[in-house]
Amino acid sequence: MLSPEEFREEYSDEELSQELPDSPVSSLRGLQYLYGKLYTLATTGGGEYASYLTPDAADDLVDTADSLIVVRVDLSEAEPKLADDDRGPVWLTRYSDERVRKVSHCKYPAARGIDHSITHQAGRNSAPEKLARYAKERLTKWATDDVVRRTSDSHDDGWIIDALEALGTSDDALEEIESELHTALDGESATALLTVQVKLDPDGEYLWPDDIEVFKEAMRQRKLSKLVTKNKASDSSGDATDIVTGRPARTVGTSEDPQNYYLGKQLETFPGLDIEEAWRSHPISEDAAVTVMNADTFVEACTYRTFGAKVYYLPYFFGSPSVERARDLYELLQQAATADDDLTPIERAYEQFGKREEEFRFYVSAVMPHQMSRYDVFGETLNGRLLYPQELATEHNRILSETSAFESETGWTAPFRKNENWDLLVSNNEALRSVSTGWYFYQTFAERDDTDADADDPRIEALVSVLSGDSIAVETILEEYVDRIVTEEDDEDVEGFPSFLVAGQFAQLCALATDGLDLLTTTDPAKEPITREPTYKQHTMTTIEESQARADGGNPAARKLETFIENTPALAPDEDKPINDQRRGSFLLGALVGEVGSYQGYSEDRSTTLVDQFPVKSITQARIKKVTQETIGKTLTYTRGEDRTITLFEHVVDRLRETILQPDPDNWKIGTDDLRFYYALGVTYGMNDHPDWESTNDESAEESS
């Protein structure tokens, strides 16, 4: 494959322009065709037959010893005969880079049968006997193939194939081929390509298959014959408008493609499909079909696996493919196909063309393979943009490093703690990789066995939504979050409440709700506030406000709670959204449980606390009032035990009374997942609601110095 520099040198602007489609990419087939064109130009060059060749099929044989076996035939006299020069009738040589085009190999990917071209690829470590059979079959099987014979009959140079067939009837010639090959191999097995050279003129040289037009035409016809007979069709072809080029052409209906779409077995895609008439449902010209098949290398380079599915993220430039854009796209695809790294196509595109985001688009889908060649396709779109995963990664980092939800310099902790050992709670350059690989959702959604992947896996749906800019249902997010939290609570190997998990989920929820991305949606007006972006201030601004509050005798814990609630749309008081009061009540109950639980741990040295007594899965609408009463009662007990004049955690207790004990929760309309997630969020908040001892110690050290 040409390097990007070699590609630029090989094709002038005019030459490349003639090879490119003259219309913008508007379908997956069009994108595959563009990829196939670029790949063909980079491997076998231009020309009528280039797209039919498969230069990668024997790529592992290039420059290996004894990797090319050449049967040499002299057709320069009246009777065909094997070569009798110094090189002899069988030449064992090396399959080198310069010979890739010369042998014109076209692989037929089937367990049985011969390759489409006169050049044939043997199996790995084939014995001399098998290689001898393959060598003889260049004359006895390929030259006598029905499609090859029809080509020979209609071609001016068909006599060349006729002569090979005639030589193949000579037992002496076949025995000589076998004997010479055994001698050349010295009884050793080999992995090789087998081909034929012919001499047409007495004083001429022996020519490679690339020099013999009738060989290439026969190869072309053999490959095309498979495109119209797949899935047991007799001849699925007809004259129609090619869906790729928009021009009238002979079209085929059962061709393959790199993503295994449009298969005859996928009757749900084409209900009532008649294989013989498939060209009417999905007409693609013969040459375009073969070019599409050549896209496989670049398509595979821009895919990756996650959650048991295969994610396609195929880049292209928006608008008609200009020469310069085609060169840039080739550079991206060539590096993806050859680089020795594990970058996703998203990361690679951002590294190379991040500043040209507006020009780029991506085809996005995830495919779940099943047995019997069936595939489920998720979220297919041609309008994916680098903007979506990159902005989500950027916003997640911003929320962690720049907002008062996770940052505080007030001498009191921020609402939630960060953690260098928890990916979703540390701002770093790996966020884009986390989003693009699906790890972003793997950490927060319910765990599943990826070896038995489910077509309805919400993690796949969420990933494809983010990559393509579609929105994710809040209902799905909450259900997955709560399921994961409950699982972690029940896991005996997990010590304590999964507060870092919940904090990471909340950071993710905030990032998904970012204005402009619009990655969250709901049809339930009660949950609509969750889809809105929080308005947390920069932590430096919060510092000034809360420092003033302390100087005025204010309670920094109360101020922090009030500020957090006001700036969280799902919790803030809203006359038009009474459900916010219920959600806020659940959050405040969790906060008090977390506060008391922490108090029991550090003051009472208790191993089992209220956090353990009231796990997330125990919180229901029917129980929430009772849990609130018991938690407030426990708080008052500890208050009296310390002879306090002010109730412990008064800033939470007072607000909790207003939201749960006075308005009766028996009539609440909040859903269980909604209730439980915000309860878990409150527990996490409460467990972290205390003076920032590190900040306090730093301030004391500065004052003493």
VEXVEX-563320 format. One record per residue (C-alpha): z, x, y; residue in three letters. Coordinates in steps of 0.001 Angstrom, whole numbers, padded with zeros to 6 digits, always signed. Layout:
# VEXVEX-563320
ZXYAla...
***
This chain:
# VEXVEX-563320
+000000+000000+000000Met-000940+001363+003410Leu+001814+002369+005788Ser+001812+000528+009160Pro+000292+003657+010748Glu-002417+003886+008065Glu-003091+000165+008435Phe-003764+000636+012154Arg-006092+003561+011469Glu-007924+001838+008610Glu-008943-001298+010517Tyr-010259-001477+014042Ser-009355-004436+016200Asp-012771-005948+015565Glu-012585-005480+011786Glu-009094-006942+011570Leu-009985-009847+013809Ser-012780-010864+011436Gln-010364-010993+008505Glu-007694-013113+010183Leu-007530-016926+010168Pro-008829-018468+013378Asp-006110-021117+013639Ser-002288-021068+013993Pro-000078-021272+010916Val+000569-024974+010390Ser+001452-025189+006700Ser+003068-023177+003928Leu-000368-022665+002402Arg-001638-021276+005711Gly+001274-018851+005894Leu+000761-017747+002284Gln-002925-017229+003053Tyr-002063-014986+006034Leu+000359-012959+003899Tyr-002252-012683+001146Gly-004881-011477+003616Lys-002613-008755+004997Leu-001580-007654+001518Tyr-005176-007523+000294Thr-006272-005439+003294Leu-003393-003037+002691Ala-004053-002545-001011Thr-007646-003203-002020Thr-009379-003409+001354Gly-011806-006007+002578Gly-014876-007361+000903Gly-015878-010217-001339Glu-013853-009207-004393Tyr-010787-007544-002848Ala-008556-010600-003045Ser-009239-010986-006767Tyr-007769-007600-007680Leu-004169-006948-008676Thr-003392-003360-007661Pro+000352-003798-008066Asp+000138-004896-011678Ala+000056-001299-012952Ala+001824+000265-009991Asp+004368+001966-012250Asp+001553+003892-013964Leu+000255+005595-010837Val+000347+009389-011149Asp+001798+009361-014646Thr+000328+011462-017440Ala-002180+009894-019857Asp-002053+006594-017963Ser-005808+005881-017869Leu-008056+005642-020931Ile-011781+005537-020090Val-014476+004519-022579Val-017663+006180-021319Arg-021039+004556-022086Val-024511+005925-021389Asp-027001+003152-020541Leu-029636+005426-019048Ser-031898+005289-022101Glu-033540+002513-024089Ala-030595+002198-026479Glu-026974+002141-025293Pro-024811+004940-026624Lys-021438+006580-026067Leu-021292+009566-023729Ala-022084+012896-025332Asp-021351+015244-022399Asp-018458+017673-022109Asp-016013+014871-021241Arg-016999+012862-024289Gly-016920+009125-025173Pro-013173+008707-024521Val-011515+010306-021530Trp-007705+010407-021326Leu-006724+011032-017717Thr-004289+010173-014964Arg-004252+006819-013092Tyr-004060+008167-009539Ser-003920+006487-006132Asp-007604+007077-005476Glu-008501+005415-008774Arg-006628+002177-008071Val-009635+000642-006346Arg-012153+002322-008638Lys-010939+000584-011816Val-010997-002886-010130Ser-008155-004188-012242His-007439-007918-012306Cys-004432-008782-014415Lys-004242-011955-016494Tyr-000504-012707-016709Pro-000390-014150-020194Ala+001241-013002-023411Ala-002083-013212-025254Arg-005620-012657-024108Gly-007462-010017-022136Ile-007285-009251-018440Asp-009904-010832-016193His-011444-007458-015377Ser-013118-005079-017770Ile-010083-002898-017041Thr-007156-003980-019213His-003440-003168-019035Gln-001791-002314-022351Ala+001822-003000-023158Gly+004510-000405-022710Arg+004477+002445-025220Asn+001589+001043-027223Ser+000784+002805-030484Ala-002558+004663-030831Pro-003831+001962-033184Glu-003233-000758-030616Lys-004725+001281-027787Leu-007799+001926-029930Ala-008179-001811-030462Arg-007917-002459-026719Tyr-010493+000257-026032Ala-013000-001253-028439Lys-012345-004754-027051Glu-013894-003669-023721Arg-017175-003984-025660Leu-016375-006504-028381Thr-014155-009014-026560Lys-014509-008761-022782Trp-018290-008355-022871Ala-018604-011357-025211Thr-016235-013683-023340Asp-017862-017034-022575Asp-017344-016782-018807Val-018533-013177-018761Val-021627-014168-020763Arg-022458-016980-018319Arg-022165-014515-015457Thr-024386-012047-017281Ser-027043-014685-017882Asp-027299-015560-014188Ser-026929-012105-012628His-029717-009597-011940Asp-027641-006808-013457Asp-026509-008865-016417Gly-028353-006447-018707Trp-025445-003989-018243Ile-023043-006406-019913Ile-025651-007204-022550Asp-025911-003502-023355Ala-022115-003178-023717Leu-022100-006155-026063Glu-024898-004616-028113Ala-023058-001308-028393Leu-019986-003230-029537Gly-021910-004360-032621Thr-022283-000764-033787Ser-019647+000141-036356Asp-020385+003831-035835Asp-019724+003547-032096Ala-016469+001661-032621Leu-015272+004168-035209Glu-016080+007019-032835Glu-014054+005388-030039Ile-011070+005007-032338Glu-011329+008544-033711Ser-011716+010133-030277Glu-008763+008193-028882Leu-006485+009163-031774His-007416+012786-031222Thr-006794+012578-027470Ala-003386+010954-027954Leu-002432+013315-030778Asp-000709+010437-032529Gly+001580+009651-029540Glu+002181+006214-028031Ser+001240+005647-024396Ala+001461+003164-021532Thr-001951+002970-019943Ala-004817+001091-018394Leu-008078+001005-020366Leu-011425+000808-018604Thr-015120+001617-018919Val-017479+003987-017103Gln-021238+003584-017411Val-024206+005825-016549Lys-027307+003941-015465Leu-029670+006755-014548Asp-030470+009873-016605Pro-029585+012121-013706Asp-026875+009887-012335Gly-023085+010004-012539Glu-020817+007820-014622Tyr-019841+004849-012456Leu-016472+003124-012215Trp-016125-000693-012442Pro-015856-000851-008639Asp-019409+000502-008481Asp-020823-002190-010806Ile-021217-005492-008958Glu-021798-007548-012108Val-018457-006359-013540Phe-016670-007592-010413Lys-018525-010900-010380Glu-017653-011510-014038Ala-014031-010681-013231Met-014127-013120-010315Arg-015551-015915-012439Gln-012980-015350-015206Arg-010126-015619-012721Lys-011595-018715-011093Leu-012003-020348-014488Ser-008241-020210-014941Lys-007671-021902-011589Leu-009513-025028-012685Val-008158-025270-016247Thr-004423-024834-015697Lys-002105-027483-017145Asn-004751-028417-019744Lys-007304-029558-017183Ala-010920-029191-018281Ser-012346-028553-014779Asp-010116-029526-011857Ser-012551-028691-009061Ser-014781-030416-006568Gly-016346-030218-003120Asp-013851-030973-000347Ala-012400-029628+002901Thr-010256-026571+002309Asp-006693-027254+003543Ile-006355-023606+004624Val-009597-022883+006480Thr-010623-026446+007314Gly-014136-025729+006065Arg-016168-027497+003339Pro-015944-025573+000076Ala-015671-025804-003681Arg-011974-026461-004084Thr-009590-026147-007005Val-006565-028281-007754Gly-004402-026426-010271Thr-004080-022995-008693Ser-000819-021091-008687Glu+001123-019919-005662Asp+004011-017485-005081Pro+006599-020233-004778Gln+005544-022331-007745Asn+004961-025416-005608Tyr+002359-028028-006372Tyr+002751-027634-010120Leu+001232-030222-012421Gly+004670-030838-013905Lys+006100-031746-010515Gln+004976-035333-010738Leu+007671-036368-008262Glu+005725-034392-005638Thr+002426-035989-006621Phe+003240-039374-008247Pro+000605-040484-010705Gly-001139-037116-010533Leu-004353-036859-012552Asp-004752-033160-013372Ile-008543-033434-013435Glu-008517-034900-009919Glu-005800-032611-008533Ala-008326-030986-006195Trp-008429-034274-004291Arg-004637-034278-003729Ser-004367-030612-002821His-007825-029118-002145Pro-007861-025376-001624Ile-011018-023281-001806Ser-011488-020774-004607Glu-011239-017705-002399Asp-008294-019113-000440Ala-006463-019939-003673Ala-006803-016371-004906Val-005755-014981-001513Thr-002665-017184-001579Val-001754-015804-004991Met-001879-012298-003486Asn+000908-013211-001069Ala+003449-012843-003870Asp+004601-009294-002982Thr+005316-010126+000657Phe+006811-013523-000148Val+009190-011974-002668Glu+010149-009280-000150Ala+011289-012018+002233Cys+013478-013895-000215Thr+016983-013458-001531Tyr+019283-015222-003951Arg+022539-016934-003163Thr+024535-019787-004697Phe+022177-019753-007685Gly+019204-020622-005467Ala+016312-018623-004085Lys+016105-018655-000296Val+012722-018175+001361Tyr+012780-016951+004950Tyr+009181-016060+005764Leu+008459-014749+009282Pro+005295-015319+011280Tyr+004228-015339+014904Phe+003954-018662+016684Phe+000393-019537+017693Gly-002919-018098+016561Ser-002554-014723+014785Pro-003858-012129+017251Ser-004748-008618+016091Val-001667-007021+017624Glu+000667-009668+016250Arg-000929-009270+012830Ala-000215-005540+012951Arg+003405-006191+013932Asp+003810-008775+011191Leu+002327-006381+008649Tyr+004818-003705+009703Glu+007696-006127+009148Leu+006381-007262+005760Leu+005489-003776+004556Gln+008949-002467+005371Gln+010542-005458+003665Ala+008489-004740+000546Ala+009069-000981+000436Thr+012405-000225+002130Ala+015250+000851-000098Asp+017947-001374+001376Asp+019373-004852+000923Asp+018698-006280+004363Leu+017815-009932+004456Thr+014562-010832+006258Pro+016706-012270+009042Ile+018479-008976+009677Glu+015257-006999+009438Arg+013456-009293+011884Ala+016362-009076+014320Tyr+016402-005272+014133Glu+012669-004968+014796Gln+011836-007952+016980Phe+015139-009338+018265Gly+013902-009218+021855Lys+010796-011219+020927Arg+012699-014112+019378Glu+010663-016716+021253Glu+007455-015512+019579Glu+008835-015731+016061Phe+009063-018614+013664Arg+010144-018728+010044Phe+009281-020843+007066Tyr+012640-021751+005530Val+013497-023333+002209Ser+015783-022872-000755Ala+014505-023429-004276Val+016676-024326-007244Met+014844-023486-010488Pro+015309-025599-013594His+013901-025354-017070Gln+010414-026606-017894Met+008999-025126-014662Ser+010671-027690-012432Arg+012026-026826-009011Tyr+014150-028570-006405Asp+013271-027657-002815Val+015844-027898-000009Phe+015354-028217+003715Gly+011739-027083+003925Glu+010642-026354+007492Thr+008142-024166+009332Leu+010196-024200+012510Asn+013031-021871+011588Gly+013999-019520+014394Arg+015936-016288+014584Leu+017907-017990+017344Leu+019928-020173+015002Tyr+021587-017651+012644Pro+021850-014988+015358Gln+023407-017303+017931Glu+025819-018693+015353Leu+026929-015147+014499Ala+027259-014307+018197Thr+029254-017443+018942Glu+031594-016863+016016His+032325-013369+017318Asn+032817-014705+020854Arg+035308-017333+019739Ile+037369-014689+017994Leu+037264-012042+020702Ser+036986-013883+023986Glu+038762-017248+023830Thr+042376-018299+024048Ser+042188-019839+020559Ala+042374-016388+018974Phe+043344-014068+021829Glu+046468-013949+023966Ser+048133-011424+026246Glu+050964-013663+027412Thr+053793-012416+025272Gly+053293-015478+023071Trp+050939-015649+020122Thr+047485-017166+020367Ala+047137-020457+018453Pro+045601-018602+015484Phe+045844-015089+014185Arg+042971-012768+013499Lys+042954-010539+010454Asn+040929-007359+009940Glu+040874-008015+006192Asn+039415-011517+006522Trp+035712-011555+007408Asp+035798-014803+009346Leu+038732-013576+011451Leu+037310-010317+012706Val+034594-009854+015309Ser+032014-007329+014094Asn+028346-006536+013597Asn+028364-007986+010075Glu+028459-011590+011289Ala+024666-012008+011146Leu+024605-010747+007566Arg+027426-013124+006680Ser+025485-016084+008079Val+022104-015139+006629Ser+023325-014444+003084Thr+025408-017604+002809Gly+028656-015612+002613Trp+029609-017451+005803Tyr+029967-020703+003868Phe+030987-019152+000565Tyr+034314-018214+002201Gln+035122-021684+003490Thr+033498-024290+001241Phe+034769-025436-002150Ala+034245-022863-004889Glu+031600-023491-007547Arg+030180-021716-010567Asp+026892-020216-009381Asp+025719-019661-012962Thr+025492-023434-013291Asp+024116-024138-009825Ala+023927-027724-008656Asp+020932-029081-006809Ala+023320-030892-004449Asp+025396-027798-003604Asp+026599-028334+000013Pro+026694-024565+000561Arg+022930-024370+000051Ile+022354-027353+002303Glu+024561-025809+005010Ala+022833-022432+004774Leu+019336-023906+004987Val+020434-026101+007885Ser+021666-023092+009849Val+018548-021058+009091Leu+016225-023891+010099Ser+018244-025278+013025Gly+019056-028577+011356Asp+022521-030081+011656Ser+025258-030344+009043Ile+027248-033539+008609Ala+030855-033208+009774Val+031862-035352+006810Glu+030494-032682+004450Thr+032268-029900+006350Ile+035662-031619+006232Leu+035351-032545+002565Glu+034448-028975+001623Glu+037179-027469+003804Tyr+039912-029680+002367Val+038746-029165-001216Asp+038945-025382-000721Arg+042378-025564+000942Ile+043824-027689-001862Val+042354-025355-004472Thr+043935-022347-002747Glu+047300-024129-002548Glu+047170-024898-006265Asp+046145-021368-007225Asp+049143-019543-008663Glu+047583-016214-007737Asp+047532-017147-004040Val+050880-016517-002379Glu+051955-018908+000358Gly+049962-021297+002502Phe+046282-020249+002988Pro+046633-019935+006757Ser+043891-017313+007148Phe+041482-019546+005244Leu+042235-022467+007567Val+041973-020294+010686Ala+038591-019002+009467Gly+037405-022529+008782Gln+038405-023586+012267Phe+036616-020625+013879Ala+033536-021604+011889Gln+033850-025248+012939Leu+034048-024208+016603Cys+030998-021952+016270Ala+028946-024676+014582Leu+029816-027037+017430Ala+028442-024667+020089Thr+026373-026404+022747Asp+022700-025592+022369Gly+022893-024947+018636Leu+023844-028529+017765Asp+024540-027631+014147Leu+027071-030422+013624Leu+026286-034118+013457Thr+027852-037415+012437Thr+027002-041092+012486Thr+030702-041993+012797Asp+031833-042393+016435Pro+035368-041513+015331Ala+034255-038047+014234Lys+031899-037426+017143Glu+034511-035379+019107Pro+034606-032827+016266Ile+030927-032069+016902Thr+031641-031087+020522Arg+032194-027506+021604Glu+035848-026700+022495Pro+036508-025538+026050Thr+038917-022696+025395Tyr+039168-020408+028365Lys+038713-016682+028402Gln+041994-015173+027293His+042373-013208+030549Thr+042447-016478+032511Met+044964-017941+030106Thr+047141-014897+030635Thr+047470-015596+034347Ile+048188-019299+033902Glu+050803-018869+031210Glu+052495-015936+032950Ser+052903-018158+036003Gln+054282-020910+033788Ala+056956-018553+032463Arg+057809-017332+035948Ala+058343-020941+037026Asp+060710-021555+034136Gly+058047-023254+032024Gly+057974-023157+028232Asn+055096-020908+027135Pro+055018-022539+023697Ala+054708-026009+025249Ala+052065-024820+027687Arg+050090-023201+024861Lys+050220-026393+022784Leu+049209-028593+025695Glu+046321-026284+026634Thr+045064-026080+023059Phe+045094-029854+022617Ile+043409-030486+025960Glu+040623-028018+025179Asn+039988-029247+021621Thr+037746-032354+021856Pro+038862-033634+018452Ala+042533-033662+019566Leu+042417-034389+023293Ala+043603-037818+024519Pro+040612-040096+025060Asp+040828-043815+025803Glu+037402-044313+024233Asp+038404-042426+021086Lys+041719-043801+019737Pro+041066-041892+016532Ile+041835-038718+018490Asn+045458-039869+018719Asp+045628-040186+014942Gln+043986-036810+014416Arg+046364-035292+016977Arg+049311-036872+015206Gly+048278-035274+011922Ser+047856-031926+013648Phe+051274-032158+015328Leu+052952-033075+012053Leu+051367-030021+010455Gly+052484-027894+013423Ala+056099-029031+013041Leu+055998-028478+009261Val+054689-024976+009941Gly+057324-024310+012609Glu+060210-025506+010435Val+058807-023792+007358Gly+058679-020460+009181Ser+062207-021048+010521Tyr+063452-021712+006994Gln+061843-018483+005832Gly+063188-016123+008483Tyr+066506-017825+009419Ser+067511-019480+006169Glu+065842-016951+003855Asp+064529-019824+001763Arg+061739-019155-000707Ser+060686-022817-000789Thr+060071-024395+002605Thr+058710-027598+004088Leu+055235-026057+003887Val+055660-025955+000105Asp+057346-029361-000002Gln+054490-031084+001838Phe+051220-029502+000651Pro+047937-030674+002119Val+047000-032788-000895Lys+050248-034796-000482Ser+049322-035981+003018Ile+047907-039494+003089Thr+047950-042292+005609Gln+050540-044093+003493Ala+052911-041083+003420Arg+052468-039567+006851Ile+055216-041628+008528Lys+057758-040728+005840Lys+056847-037035+005997Val+057205-037146+009791Thr+060662-038696+009584Gln+061857-036146+007030Glu+060446-033227+009029Thr+062015-034364+012314Ile+065264-035024+010469Gly+065277-031499+009076Lys+064579-030150+012577Thr+067558-032020+014021Leu+069784-030750+011213Thr+068929-027151+012048Tyr+069377-027873+015760Thr+072927-029189+015194Arg+073692-026339+012825Gly+073034-023866+015624Glu+074910-025932+018232Asp+071795-026080+020371Arg+071581-028310+023425Thr+067793-028432+023177Ile+066063-029575+020023Thr+064346-026875+018033Leu+060595-026990+018557Phe+061074-029701+021154Glu+057533-029195+022500His+056178-030391+019151Val+058824-032999+018293Val+058429-034927+021540Asp+054665-035186+021237Arg+054945-036041+017556Leu+057239-038982+018289Arg+054656-040291+020734Glu+051803-040160+018256Thr+053339-041144+014917Ile+056779-042711+015090Leu+056123-045166+017882Gln+052516-046237+017132Pro+052730-047231+013448Asp+050313-045141+011299Pro+049989-047980+008775Asp+047043-049254+010811Asn+045304-045922+011260Trp+041570-045710+010571Lys+041294-041949+010127Ile+039661-040688+006917Gly+041664-038699+004372Thr+039666-035460+004734Asp+039922-035683+008513Asp+043667-036303+008263Leu+044288-033452+005844Arg+042187-030806+007573Phe+043883-031260+010913Tyr+047252-031351+009184Tyr+046365-027993+007585Ala+045220-026712+010974Leu+048557-027784+012438Gly+050506-026003+009683Val+048562-022836+010446Thr+049237-023256+014155Tyr+052957-023869+013624Gly+053428-020888+011305Met+051976-018681+014038Asn+053811-020249+017007Asp+056276-017600+018110His+056662-014800+020658Pro+054112-012027+020320Asp+056563-009299+019327Trp+053953-006544+019521Glu+053022-007562+023050Ser+056693-007874+024043Thr+057494-004442+022633Asn+054520-002932+024448Asp+055663-004452+027743Glu+059232-003195+027217Ser+057963+000286+026477Ala+055883+000287+029669Glu+058855-000908+031765Glu+061194+001727+030332Ser+058682+004453+031023Ser
***
